[in-house]
Amino acid sequence: MSMLTPPGMGGKYRITGDKYPRMRPHRRRGRLFVVVVACGAALGVAGWGTLQLIDVFTGSGGTASAAGSNASCAVKSAKASPSASASPAALPKPAQITVNVLNATTRSGLAKTTADELEKRGFKIGEVGNASKQYDKKVGGTGILLGPAASLNTSLPVLATQLTGAERRTDAARKGAEVDLIIGDEFKALSTQADAAKALTALTAPKPTASASTKKGC
């Protein structure tokens, strides 16, 4: 009788050999455990995703959106108002501008009467007479305002307030600060003194900055 056989038992109940019988767990229980673990992991991931969506649509998402909006507004404001503290370019006064009045039409006397009117409005008058061959009887509009390159954003805009629709030109080779008013075929008269004064005021008034409108939008 083997030592593995309990006392009092023999026959068909006798255990022979010198090894214990192997005990194996049921395979179905192992598979069930794996399934349970997998389901728990899936439910955990789904719950975490739900919480993230709730945060986005309720609390922290709104805060992040507001912060992003404020940052965007700050960038726009910085781009829109770089010149908020800069003053507009100083324009010369009429008394600082010398104008040559030249007639390019076939009508006589226009240069003289126009020069007299400009002088009354505070401009200095230089040469008064007929236009050169380059422009004589070749100016179809109301007139041409001609000056050196430096006059494009200084003297010419001021003189343009006196004659609506006049073309502005510059000559890089021209020296000095004088400007020409060349009278064209469609010229009838200078702008009224009231309209010219209003245009001059609008030209010299400081322009509003873009920062105010940007802040409203934000």
C-alpha positions as CSV (number, residue, x, y, z in Angstrom):
1,M,0.0,0.0,0.0
2,S,1.3,3.4,-0.8
3,M,1.9,5.9,1.8
4,L,-0.6,8.1,-0.1
5,T,-3.5,5.8,0.7
6,P,-5.5,6.9,3.7
7,P,-5.6,4.4,6.6
8,G,-8.4,1.8,6.3
9,M,-8.8,2.3,2.6
10,G,-7.7,-0.2,0.1
11,G,-8.7,-2.0,-3.0
12,K,-10.0,0.3,-5.7
13,Y,-9.5,3.3,-3.4
14,R,-5.9,2.6,-3.0
15,I,-3.5,5.2,-4.4
16,T,-0.4,3.8,-5.9
17,G,2.7,5.6,-7.0
18,D,4.8,8.3,-5.3
19,K,3.3,11.5,-6.8
20,Y,0.3,13.5,-5.8
21,P,-2.5,14.0,-8.3
22,R,-2.5,17.3,-10.1
23,M,-5.3,19.8,-9.5
24,R,-6.1,22.0,-12.5
25,P,-8.4,25.0,-12.3
26,H,-11.4,25.0,-14.5
27,R,-10.7,26.6,-17.9
28,R,-14.1,28.4,-18.0
29,R,-13.4,30.3,-14.8
30,G,-10.2,31.8,-16.3
31,R,-12.0,33.0,-19.4
32,L,-14.7,34.6,-17.3
33,F,-12.2,36.4,-15.3
34,V,-10.5,37.9,-18.5
35,V,-13.9,39.0,-19.8
36,V,-14.8,40.7,-16.5
37,V,-11.5,42.6,-16.5
38,A,-11.9,43.7,-20.1
39,C,-15.4,45.0,-19.5
40,G,-14.3,46.9,-16.4
41,A,-11.5,48.6,-18.4
42,A,-13.9,49.6,-21.2
43,L,-16.4,51.1,-18.7
44,G,-13.5,53.0,-17.1
45,V,-12.4,54.6,-20.4
46,A,-16.0,55.4,-21.3
47,G,-16.6,57.1,-18.0
48,W,-13.4,59.2,-18.2
49,G,-14.3,60.4,-21.7
50,T,-17.8,61.4,-20.4
51,L,-16.3,63.4,-17.6
52,Q,-14.0,65.2,-20.1
53,L,-16.9,66.1,-22.3
54,I,-18.9,67.4,-19.3
55,D,-15.9,69.6,-18.4
56,V,-15.7,71.0,-21.9
57,F,-19.3,72.0,-22.2
58,T,-19.7,73.2,-18.6
59,G,-16.8,74.4,-16.5
60,S,-13.2,74.3,-17.6
61,G,-14.0,74.3,-21.3
62,G,-15.7,77.7,-21.0
63,T,-12.7,79.1,-19.0
64,A,-10.3,77.9,-21.7
65,S,-12.5,79.4,-24.4
66,A,-12.6,82.7,-22.6
67,A,-8.9,82.7,-22.1
68,G,-8.3,82.0,-25.8
69,S,-10.7,84.8,-26.8
70,N,-8.9,87.2,-24.5
71,A,-5.5,86.2,-26.0
72,S,-6.9,86.6,-29.5
73,C,-8.2,90.1,-28.6
74,A,-4.8,91.0,-27.2
75,V,-3.1,90.0,-30.4
76,K,-5.6,91.9,-32.5
77,S,-5.2,95.0,-30.3
78,A,-1.5,94.9,-30.5
79,K,-1.6,94.7,-34.3
80,A,-4.4,97.3,-34.7
81,S,-2.9,100.0,-32.5
82,P,0.8,100.3,-33.1
83,S,0.5,104.0,-33.9
84,A,-2.0,104.8,-31.2
85,S,0.5,107.0,-29.4
86,A,2.0,108.4,-32.6
87,S,0.9,111.9,-33.7
88,P,-0.1,112.5,-37.4
89,A,2.6,113.9,-39.7
90,A,2.9,117.6,-39.4
91,L,1.6,119.3,-42.6
92,P,2.7,122.7,-43.7
93,K,0.4,125.7,-43.4
94,P,-0.7,127.5,-46.5
95,A,1.6,130.4,-45.6
96,Q,4.5,128.0,-45.8
97,I,3.7,126.8,-49.3
98,T,4.8,128.7,-52.5
99,V,2.5,128.0,-55.5
100,N,3.3,128.7,-59.1
101,V,0.0,129.1,-61.0
102,L,0.2,128.1,-64.6
103,N,-2.5,128.2,-67.3
104,A,-2.5,125.3,-69.7
105,T,-5.8,126.3,-71.4
106,T,-6.7,128.6,-74.3
107,R,-8.6,130.9,-71.9
108,S,-6.7,133.9,-70.9
109,G,-6.6,135.5,-67.4
110,L,-7.2,132.2,-65.4
111,A,-3.7,132.1,-63.9
112,K,-4.0,135.7,-62.5
113,T,-7.4,135.3,-61.0
114,T,-6.6,131.9,-59.5
115,A,-3.3,133.2,-58.0
116,D,-5.1,136.2,-56.5
117,E,-7.7,133.9,-54.8
118,L,-5.0,131.5,-53.5
119,E,-3.2,134.5,-52.0
120,K,-6.3,135.6,-50.2
121,R,-6.5,132.1,-48.7
122,G,-3.0,132.4,-47.2
123,F,-0.8,130.8,-49.9
124,K,2.4,132.3,-51.1
125,I,2.4,133.0,-54.9
126,G,5.4,132.4,-57.1
127,E,5.4,132.4,-60.9
128,V,2.1,133.3,-62.6
129,G,1.7,132.7,-66.4
130,N,1.3,130.1,-69.1
131,A,2.2,126.4,-68.7
132,S,5.3,125.0,-70.4
133,K,5.1,123.1,-73.7
134,Q,5.0,119.9,-71.8
135,Y,1.6,120.7,-70.4
136,D,0.2,123.5,-72.6
137,K,-3.2,122.5,-74.0
138,K,-2.5,118.9,-72.8
139,V,-4.3,118.9,-69.4
140,G,-7.8,117.6,-69.9
141,G,-9.0,117.6,-66.2
142,T,-9.4,120.4,-63.8
143,G,-5.7,120.7,-63.2
144,I,-2.4,119.1,-62.1
145,L,-0.6,119.7,-58.9
146,L,3.1,119.2,-59.5
147,G,6.0,119.3,-57.0
148,P,9.1,117.6,-55.8
149,A,9.0,114.1,-54.3
150,A,9.0,115.4,-50.8
151,S,5.8,117.3,-51.4
152,L,3.7,114.2,-52.1
153,N,2.5,113.9,-48.5
154,T,3.1,117.5,-47.4
155,S,2.5,120.5,-49.7
156,L,0.4,118.8,-52.4
157,P,-2.4,117.4,-50.0
158,V,-2.8,120.9,-48.5
159,L,-3.0,122.5,-52.0
160,A,-5.4,119.8,-53.1
161,T,-8.0,121.0,-50.6
162,Q,-8.4,124.1,-52.8
163,L,-9.1,122.3,-56.1
164,T,-11.2,119.2,-55.9
165,G,-10.3,116.5,-58.5
166,A,-6.9,117.8,-59.4
167,E,-4.3,115.2,-60.2
168,R,-1.2,115.0,-58.1
169,R,2.2,114.4,-59.6
170,T,5.8,114.5,-58.4
171,D,9.1,115.1,-60.2
172,A,12.1,113.4,-58.5
173,A,14.5,115.6,-60.4
174,R,12.9,118.7,-59.3
175,K,14.7,120.8,-56.6
176,G,13.3,123.3,-54.1
177,A,10.0,123.2,-52.3
178,E,7.7,125.2,-54.7
179,V,4.7,123.4,-56.2
180,D,2.8,124.1,-59.4
181,L,-0.9,124.4,-60.0
182,I,-1.4,123.8,-63.7
183,I,-4.9,124.8,-64.7
184,G,-6.6,122.3,-67.1
185,D,-9.5,122.5,-69.6
186,E,-12.2,121.4,-67.2
187,F,-11.2,124.1,-64.6
188,K,-14.0,126.5,-63.7
189,A,-13.0,127.8,-60.3
190,L,-11.3,126.8,-57.1
191,S,-13.3,125.0,-54.4
192,T,-15.4,127.4,-52.4
193,Q,-13.6,128.9,-49.4
194,A,-15.9,127.1,-47.0
195,D,-15.4,123.7,-48.6
196,A,-11.7,124.2,-48.8
197,A,-11.5,125.2,-45.1
198,K,-13.5,122.1,-44.2
199,A,-11.3,119.8,-46.3
200,L,-8.2,121.4,-44.7
201,T,-9.5,120.9,-41.2
202,A,-10.3,117.2,-42.0
203,L,-6.8,116.8,-43.4
204,T,-5.0,118.1,-40.4
205,A,-7.3,116.6,-37.7
206,P,-5.8,113.6,-35.8
207,K,-7.2,110.3,-37.1
208,P,-8.9,107.9,-34.6
209,T,-6.9,104.8,-33.8
210,A,-8.1,101.3,-34.6
211,S,-7.7,100.1,-31.0
212,A,-11.1,101.4,-29.8
213,S,-13.1,99.5,-32.5
214,T,-11.0,96.4,-31.8
215,K,-11.9,96.4,-28.1
216,K,-15.6,96.7,-28.9
217,G,-15.4,93.7,-31.1
218,C,-13.7,91.7,-28.4
